[in-house]
Amino acid sequence: MMILKSTDTIRIILLTALIVAVPVLFGESYVADFLSLDSDFSSAGLGGSNFYGGGATAVFCNPAMVMKADGVRYYASHEGLFGGLAIADAAGALIRTSQGDIAIGAMYVGGGGIEVTELPDPTKPVGPDNRPYSVGEKGHHDIAIGAGYSLPVMEGLSIGASAGGIFRRLVDSDGYGGFASVGVDWIAARGLRFGAVASNASYVSWETGNSEFGAPEFLIGGAFSRDFGSGFDGTVVSEGRFLTSSSNIELSAGAEVSYRSLAAIRLGTENGGLTAGADLAIFPGIRVGAAMTTHTELPISYRFGLNVYGDGAKESVD
């Protein structure tokens, strides 16, 4: 392993860290909160863990895990949020270069059903003879496309950054902008890793002339894996999320049991709700799976998708 093999790459990561730090001073929470949604079924079943998958999924999680040896090579997933009130689709891939793997990813979140009404006579007040009537429906659409890269800085310790563009349509207003994240991944011992992320600092400029800075979320967490023998492996993950502007703290955790890289089941908790999921290998290195998340006052969200692992098999965390 070549340590600090690219000075230019380190400069880019440090510049991204500076960009992420600026919105902390005057940014707002929830400006581009759709970026915090789960991107694949594995993390969704584990309480939305940002410190589990790695590889292609790291663009919207911890970018320092792009180079994770057993990470996802390709993935695609679909989620019905809150019983189908909105949808969330995501996909990504690793592109191999002479300098290492670059992860690219895309996410779409949107929905319709926002009824548009008019009055027969806008000059008169609403009444029995002047009732609103439906003239159509509008919706909301959020799209993010980004890329991420990571590299080792010393044995067992990696840093990474991701960045990309954003398009938002909220009923009648369009906005354009970007996002950036920086992260650290530390393999403390075999099967044990920790991480930290300054996640999704964002900027959106609206066609109305208004602009918004989105303050990053700060995440810290980790994963522990163990071989139980007879083909069974287990993984436990946990993390805490701090929202800078609103000063909210959110906690999540999850556990997975897998058998011979053939199947896995997952259970977790996120923001007071329960998560669960499972997957099955249909071919070596190719898994289909699903996950669900319960919410306190909203219908269940469900996600299903496909993960492809580049080495032909999913391995335990090292």
N, C-alpha and C positions, 0 to 999 in steps of 0.2 A: 504493500500500500504506500503510495506516495503522499506524504503529508504536505499541506499547503502547496499543492502542485500548480495552482493558477493564481498569481497575484491579482490579475485583472478581475477574476471571479470574486475574490475576497473583497475587492474594492466595490464591486457591484452590490454584494450582499450588505456591506457596511452602509452604502448609499441608501439602499432600500430600508435599512434599519433607521436611518435618519428621517426618511420620508414617513415611516410608520410613527416615529416619535413626535413629529410636529403636531398632528391632530390631537394629541393628548392634552395640549394646552388649551385648545378652544373648540375641540370637536364635540359632537353630540352623539348620544347612543341611538341605535336603531335606524341609522340613515340607510344602511345597506344590510339590514339584518337577515335577508334571505341567504346571504353567503354563509351563515352559520348553520344552515340546515344540513342534515346528513346527506352524504353523497353516495354511499354504497350500503348494501344491506348488512354487511358485517359490523360496521361501526354502529349502525342504527339499532341492532339487536343488543349491543353492549352499552346502552345508555348514551349513544351518540359519541363514543370515544374518539378523540382526536389523536390518540397515541397507540393505535392498534394496527391499522392496515399498512400504510406506507406504499411506496411505489407511485403508481399513477394517481392514487387517491390523495396523495399528500398535498396537491395544489391547494385544496380547500381545507386541509387539516394542519399538520405540522410539516412545513416544507423541508425541514432537516431530515425527514424520513423518505425523501425521494430515492435515496440510494440504499434503502433497506433491502437486504439480500433476498428475503422471502416475500417482498411486497408484490402488489398486484401489477401485472404488465398491461392489461387492458381491462376496462370495466364499462358497463352500461347499466343504468337502473332507472326505475320509475316509481314514484311515490304518489299516492292519493292522500293529500293532507286533509285531516279533519273530516274523514268520511267522504272525501271526494269534492269538498268545497273548492279546493285548488289542487294543482298538480305540481310536482317537482321532479324534473328529469336531470340526470347527470351522466357524463361519460368522460373517459380519459384514456390516455395511452402513454407509454414510455417510448421515447425516441433515442436510440443508441447513437452516440457520437464518439469521436476519438477522445474527448474530454470527460466522458461519462454519460449517464442517462439524464435526459431532460424530460420532465413530466409536463404534459399539456392536458387541460381539462376544460370542460364547458358545463354550465349549469343553467337550467331554465326553470323559473317558478312563475306560475300564472293561473288565472282563472277568469271566468266570465260571470254572468248572472247579475250584473249591476244594472238594474232597470232604469231607463231614461224616460221621463214623462214630460208632458206639456199640458198647458191649460188651453181649452178651446178659445178662450178670450183672455189673453195675458193682462189686459187692462182692468179686469174685474177680479174681485177676491174669490177665493175658493168657496163654492157653495153647491147646493143641490143641482143647479143648472150650469155649473162651471167646474166640473170635477176633472182632476188630472187623468190623462189617459196615456198608455204606454206607446212610445214611438220606436222602441228598440232596446238593445242591450249593449253595454260596453264592459270592458274588462281591465285587468291589470296584468302586466307582463314584465318580468325581470330576466335579464340575460347577462351572464358573466362568462368571459373566456380568458383563460390565463395560462401561465407556464411557471414551472418551479425547478429549482436546481439546488443540489446540496453537495458538500465536499467535507472530507475529514480535516480537522485541525490538529488532532493528536489521537493517539490510540483510543478507540472507543468513543470519541467525541466528534460530533458533526454539527455543522451549522448549515442553514439553508434559507432561501428566500423565494417567494412567489409574488407575481404581480400580473395584472391584466386589466382589461377594459370592462365597463359596465354600460348596459343600456336599460333604462327603466321607462315604462309607460304606465302612469297612474291615471286611468280614465281618459282625461283630455289633455294631459301634460306629459311631454317627453323629456327625459333627462339623459345626459351622457357623462361618463366619468371613468374612474379607475379605482383599483384596490391594490393593497400590498400587505404582505405578512412576512415575518422573520421568525425563525425557530431554532431551537437547540435540541439535539438528541444525544443522550449519554447512555451507553451500555455499561452499567456499573458492574455486572457480573453475568455469567452465563444464565440466560433466562430472565434477567432483570434489567429493565431500561427505564430511564426517566426522561422527561422532556419539558420544555417551556416554549410558549409561543406568544408573540404579540400579533394578534390575528385581525386581519381585515380592516386596517385603516383605509378609509375610503373618501372619495370626493365625487360629488354629483353636481353638475351644472344644468339647471332647468331652462327650458325655452322661455319661461316667464321672466328670466333674468336673475332669478334667485340661485344661490349656490349653497351647498351644504358640505361640511366636513364631518365624516364619521369617525369618532374616536375608536381606537382599536380595543379589542377585548384581550385580557391577559389570561392565559391558560397555563396551568401547571398540572402534571399528572405523570402516570407511568403504567407499566404493564409487567406482570410476572408470569412466567410460563414454567410448567414442570411436566416431565415425562413420568406417568404413573405406571408404566410397564404394560405388557399385553396389548400394545397398540393404542393405549389411551393417553391423551395429553390434556392438560388443563391450563387455562389462562385467566388471570384476574386483572382487571383494569380499573383505574379510578382517576378522577380529575376534578379540579376546581376552576371555575370561570369567574373572573372579576370584570364587570362592566364599568369602565372608567367614569363616564359622566353621571350615570345613575347610581353609582356606588353599590350596585347589586352584586351579590355573590351567589353563584349557582353551583351545585354539586351533582356529580353523576358517577356511577360505578356499574360494573358488569362482570360476568363470569362466563367462560366458554368451556365446553368439554367436546373434544374431537376424537375420532377413531380412525387410525391408519390413513389419514389424509383422504378419507372417503366421505365422512359426514361430520357435522358439528351442530350442536345446539347451544343457544345463548339466552341469557337472562340478565336484565339490568334495571336500573332506575335512573330517571332523568327529570329534574325539576318536579319531583313529587309523583311523577307518573311511572308506570311500569313499561319495560321494553322486553321483547322476546324475539327470537329468530332462529333460523336453522338453514343449513345448506347441504347440498349433496353433489359429489363429483360425478358428472355424467361421462367424462373422459378424463384421462390423466392431465392434471393441471387446469381443468375447466370445471367450474362450479356454478350451479344455479342455486339461488337462495331467496329467502323472504324474511321480512321483519315487520313488527308492529309496535306502535307506541300509543299508550293510553294518555289521555289528557284530563285534567280535573273537571273542566266544564265544557269540553268539546268532544266530538266523536273521535273514534280511533283513527290514527294514521297508519298506513300500510305501505311497505316498500318491497319490491322484488327486482331481481336483476341477475346479471351474469358477471363473474370474475374469471379472468384468465391469468395464470401464474407462469412467468417466463421460463422457470426451470423445470416445468412439467409436473410439479408437485408443490403443495403448500407445506411449509416446514414450520417448526416451532420457533418462537422468538429466541434469538441467541443473544 
